[in-house]
Amino acid sequence: MKKIIVILVVLLVAGLILKKGWKNNDFKLGIISSDKIALLSISPNRGMINLLTVNSEVEVWLPEGMGWYPSNRIKKIYDNEKNMELMKKMFYYNFGFMPEKIAFFSEVDDWRDWDLVKYLGVVDWLRYLVSQENWLYKTEVVNRSLKFEKETFDEILARDFADSELQRGELKITVVNATEGNGLGAFVADRLNWMGFNVVAVESEGSKADCEVMVNTAAKSLIKKYTNLLANMYKCSQISNTTLLPDEMVLYLGEKYASMIKYSSY
């Protein structure tokens, strides 16, 4: 009898420890297989697992002057370049999707095998195993050029793949195209919307060399977190503006940024 009680106590304590260690934020995995790519979002908050697969012949855009390549070439490009940052940028600039990790599988559906524990970690993988039957699992497939999928992406990406923490925070952002190129502001605004930001305006103004992200010094911690993220991603300096509300930010896109990603090749 004592052994049974001890076992039950151990199981209870282990369960509490595991539950305490669970992350409530979304987990985002970029998947690259030999013939296609995919986006995987596991969201405990939403109780959802979402998978978007880009079929082999559909082209995706690689920044920094590389241009357009079919999905089935991405694995070969990585094998040649060994550039993980380029792969992360590929997921972001095509889908507004910022993966925590990138996994290389023989087939996209291999994410459901035991290897997932390497990317989720033991604790969150156990939670996934326990909870997945109660979560909604949705799949989407992209079969045609991304240039024709904007309306679909505006719905699917913002609804199923956006960062749930960012959406709950309802952070407002204005995007300013401070370059001589056309369309850069709208291009970036789309990615920020898909990511989970509330883009309230897209504006243009005279040419500016540097990229800047502007927030109020009294901004709440969540907006400071994403200010740091955007500053790092867009290589921006951070500027203070006390006229902004605590949940507002302004992103100025300068000529150096446009030159860095070589937006003209999009």
Phi, psi and omega in degrees: 000318180297322180297320179297316180297317180298316180298316179297320179296316179299316180296320179296313180297317179299319179297318179294320179296315179298316182297321179295327182278351181293139174270136179268344179287163180294152170246127184240126182237125171274132183244129176236117177249181183293338184230002179194175175235165180205159176246131177236126176238123175248114187239098176300325180298318181272347185064043186223148169237122183237134179231125175241121182251134178257113185296162196301322185271353180285130183274141174239157186263131174253125183287185176065033172088003183279326175088208189261136179219143176296152182306326183284359177261348188297319179298318180294321178297317178296317180301326180280319187270328186053039184250094182292326179297323178296322179294319178297318179294325177301315179294321182290310187287342176265332189225003185061028187248122181249094183290139173292322180217161176239130182246143177248115181237158174295318177229150181304317184292354178294348178300338182278356180277184184297338182299341181302331181299331180293334184261324179279330191089156188299313185297310182287334175292320177297320177298317177302315181298319182289321191262343191302328181294337181263356179264150177280130180249118182236141178236146175227150179230131176262119184246355183225174184308138180299334181296339179261003187254008186304312181298320178295315180295322179303328179274305189289311185293316180292332182272317191251341185240354178292158179289117185294327176296318180293318179296318180297327180286344179050051181283130183262137180221139172252131180254127181243120176275102180257042178233171178274353180278148179268142171090350183296320181298314180294322179301311180291321180300319178301313181296322179291322175298315179296328180289332179128356175288157171259097180282114186266341180197150171235121186233166175231147174207178185308155185301136178230139183288311189262159173271138180223144172238126190246132178217166174282141178298337180267016182300148180289162189301325182296318181289329176295321178301313183280337171296314178298320181297313181293320179300321179288318184291318182264002181058050184255153166275155180258128184240141178266140176215109185287350179279346179281149175287160183297345179248021182244151172211158178233131179248116177262123180261114184262176183299325181295323178293313180300322179290323182295312182275349182055058183302333182299340179276356181283000000 
